[in-house]
Amino acid sequence: MSNIWKSIESAVPPINREGYPFIGIFAVLTLGMGFFSTSLFWIGLILTVWCALFFRDPARVTAVDDGLVIAPADGRVCLVGHRVPPPELELGDQPMMCVGIFMNVFDVHVNRAPVSGRVFRVAYKPGAFFNADLDKASEQNERNGFVFDSVHGKLAAVQIAGLVARRIVPWSREGEEVTAGDRIGMIRFGSRVDVYMPEGLKPVVNEGQRTVAGETWIALAESTSAETIHTARVG
């Protein structure tokens, strides 16, 4: 029996505590609707299961190496190119290499640190709620940016609210030391994360590619050796 239970635990990802209130609300509403209609009960049950899946927080295995930049989010790469970082990050007015990852409502929404280092700045900016898949969302939507002081220099990950997402939840604070792959926050119900990288880092993903937070490499230091890459892959 214990082996069966362990198999179930390994197959079902844990739920992040941020989701407990929402799952509870969905469940209560489902039970209430069940008193009036069996059809409404099943609809509510499906939505409750979806809510639980939205807040899933699976364990991830991160290849920790100073030469790697790790995906901060599950989703689809929607941008690889140069753009000027948001002014509140105080990273200057020159374009930086940016990799944007769009999360739909079925993706895991727990965000992770793309590099190891100190959280140098956390900057929140209110804004609009355009579709996060659009380029203008990076400039006009509500967002929260983390600037990391890493071996590469200043690197930023910006959480961007979307058309449905209306709540950015940061967990890391200024001055905190993080390791690549650590949980730093989440965005509720569909959104985007942009990573702004300094010179010396080369993107290794393409637009349209899927990423896994804490595991997929999105960039490498130009000086990274083939041996290091091989070791990180097999490790």
N, C-alpha and C positions, 0 to 999 in steps of 0.2 A: 504493500500500500504506500509506503514511504517513497519508493521509486516512482510510482505513478504520480504522486503529488509533486515530486521534484520535476518530472517531465512536464506537468501542467504549468508549473511556475516558470520553467525555462521557455515554454512556448508562448506564454501570455506576458507581454511586457508590463512593467509596473506603471502605475498612474502617478503623475506628478501631483503634489498636494494642491497646486493652484487649481486643479480641476475638480476637487471634491465638492465645493459649493455648487458648481454648475451641474455636475452629474446628479447631485441630490435634488436640485430644482427640477431637472428633466424627469427624474424618477417619480417625484411627488405628482407632477403634472400628468404623467403617464397613468398613475394609479387613479387619479381623479377623473381623467377622460374615460378610463375603463368602466366606470360606473354608468356612463351614458352610452357608450358604443364600443363594441368589440373591435371594430375597424380602427377607431381612434386610438384604442389601446395599443394595437400592433404598430400603428404609425409612431406613437409616442415611444414605444419600446425600441424601434429602429433608430429613432433620433437619440435616445439615451445611449444606445450602444455606440453610435457615431460620436457622441460627445465624449464618452470614455476613451475611444480610440484617438480622438483629437488630442487629448491630454496625456497620451502614452509617453513614457520616458525611458526608452530602452537603453541598456548599457552599450557603450561603444568602446572599441579598442583603438587608441590613437597612437600612431607612430610618432614618438617624440624625438625630434631632431631639429636643431637650430636652422637647418637648411630648408625646412618644409613650412609651408603655410597651409593650414588645414581648413576645410570648409566649415563655416560657422552655422550652416543651416542645411536641412534636407530640402531638396527641391530641384528646380530646373535653372540652369545658368541662362540668364536673360541678357547679360551684358558682359563683354570683355573689351575694354578699350579705355582710353584716357578721358578723364573728366576732372573738373575743378572740385575739390572736396567742399562740403558744407562749411560756411564761414565760422560757425560756432565751434568747430573742431580746432581752429587756429593752426591749420597745417599749411597756410599760405594760399596764394591765389593762382598758383601754377597747376596745370593738369597733372594728375597722378594716375597710374594704372589702377583701374577699378574692375572688380569682378562682382557682378550682381546676381543674386540667387533668389528666384521667386518661389514662394511656398504657397501651394493651394490648400484648400481646407481639409485635404486628406493626408497631408504631410505631417511628420512630427514637427512641432513648433518650439521645442526647446533649443535655444541657441547656445553655441559653444565658442570658447576662445580660439581664434585662428592661430595664435602664437603664444609662446611663453613670455612672461615679462610682468612689468608693473602696470596697473591701470593708472595711466597718467592723468586722464580727464574723462569725465562722464558729462555729456552735454545733451540736454533735452530741449527740443523746439516744437511748440504746437504748430499745427498746420491743417491742411485739407485731408480728404480721404479719397483720392483718386485710385483707380485700379493700380495696384502695386506693380503690375507688369509693364506699365507705361514708363518711359524715360522721365517724364515730368514729375512722377511720383517721388523721385529722389530729391527733387528741389522743393516741391510744394507740399508734400504730405507731412503729417506729424511724424517725428522721428526722435530716436535716442542714439547718441553716438558714444562708443568706447574708443579712446585713444590709448594704445598700448606702447609702452617704452620697451622695445625689444632689441635684440642684437642687430636687427636690420635697420634700426632707427624707429621713428614714429610710424605706426601702422594703425589704421582705424577700421572698426566694424560698426556699421550704422544700421540699427533696427528701424524699419520703415513701416508704418501702419498702412493698411490697404483699404479697399472698398468696403470690406466686411469687418476687417480687424479694427477695433476701436480701443484697444488697451495694450500698451507696451509695458512689460514688466521687467525692469532691470534688477539683477541680483547682485552683481559685482559693484564695488564702490571704489572711489578714488583712493589710491595708495595701496590697494590690495595686490598681492602677488598671485598670479595665476599661471597655470600650466596649460599648454595647448590641449584642447579637448575638454577643459573644465566648463561646467555649465555657468553661463553668465546672465541668462534671462530667457524670456519667451515673449511671443506676440500672439494674442488670441485671435484665431479665426481668419487666417489668410493674410499674407504679408510678404515682406522682402528684406533681405540683408545685403548691403553693399560693403565690400572690403576695399579700402584704399591703401595701396602699397607704395613704399618708397622705391627709388631706383635700386637696381641690383637684384630685383625679384622678377622672375619670368613666369607668366601664366602658363599652366599646363592643362587647361580646360577650354572647351569650345562652347559657344552659344548653343543651347538646346540639350546639352549634356546634363544628366542627372547627378546630383551630389548626395552624399551621406554625411551629416554633421559629425564632426569628430573623427572621421575616417578618410574621406576623399581629399587628396592633395589638390589644391587649386593653383599653387605656385611653388616654384623652387628658387633658391638662391642661385645666381648664375655660377657661383663657385662650387656648387654641390657636386661631389664626385660620383661617378657611376657606382663605386663600391658602396657609398652611403645610401644611394637610391636602392640598390639591391638589398642591403641589410634592412632598410626600413620596410621594404615590401614583404620580405619573408619573416620579419620579426613581428 
